[in-house]
């Protein structure tokens, strides 16, 4: 029993076979999939997917890549969409100073505005942090007294950074990159973080694990990530799948799958 805590099922890469992708996930033991919005259109589509598939839940938000094009009407729509059933978090939000597809100041403004929305709605957040560790920690620290909590998606830092986020109340989410031979830092983090603060994700259609590296990723492939983490931690696959699924349910206030 597994939960994919972060996928992008609305993306065009799944348009030709989305039902089959979902069926393969179920066959692989994936009992919940969280599909993640990255702009207004994507968030609307994520909401629609939750009505089509009983075990799909959604987060809604504006990704840092899309911050330049966001306006107050978009943020108002995020607030309205968040009232709907099966919307469990605000995200994917954050900072990306690697691609810099939006101006850094715009990224910061849209990020902080959405953190405020999450607090007002008492929802967790799904954080994107790429080459912006110092700024992300600083901003999240400034909101800490408001009880903000969530997950650092597709974690890319070292164990010291992971500890910082965990001490702030965040979970650390690991994608298929942990299976790569050159992922020594990520593997070190997986060995050291408490299992009760760890989530699994695919980030599908991106970051397919070994043995599918370079191909389209999909939720069923999360089994390879779980197997690798079990091997790195010298524990059973069942323990990894159970505890990480329990963590997802605790963070996003979901019932535990049968």
HELIX and SHEET records of a PDB file:
HELIX    1   1 UNK A   12  UNK A   14  5                                   3    
HELIX    2   2 UNK A   18  UNK A   27  1                                  10    
HELIX    3   3 UNK A   40  UNK A   52  1                                  13    
HELIX    4   4 UNK A   64  UNK A   69  5                                   6    
HELIX    5   5 UNK A   72  UNK A   81  1                                  10    
HELIX    6   6 UNK A  104  UNK A  121  1                                  18    
HELIX    7   7 UNK A  133  UNK A  143  1                                  11    
HELIX    8   8 UNK A  144  UNK A  146  5                                   3    
HELIX    9   9 UNK A  159  UNK A  167  1                                   9    
HELIX   10  10 UNK A  176  UNK A  179  5                                   4    
HELIX   11  11 UNK A  184  UNK A  192  1                                   9    
HELIX   12  12 UNK A  195  UNK A  197  5                                   3    
HELIX   13  13 UNK A  219  UNK A  221  5                                   3    
HELIX   14  14 UNK A  222  UNK A  233  1                                  12    
HELIX   15  15 UNK A  237  UNK A  252  1                                  16    
SHEET    1   A 8 UNK A   2  UNK A   7  0                                        
SHEET    2   A 8 UNK A  30  UNK A  36  1                                        
SHEET    3   A 8 UNK A  56  UNK A  60  1                                        
SHEET    4   A 8 UNK A  87  UNK A  96  1                                        
SHEET    5   A 8 UNK A 124  UNK A 130  1                                        
SHEET    6   A 8 UNK A 150  UNK A 152  1                                        
SHEET    7   A 8 UNK A 170  UNK A 174  1                                        
SHEET    8   A 8 UNK A 198  UNK A 200  1                                        
END                                                                             
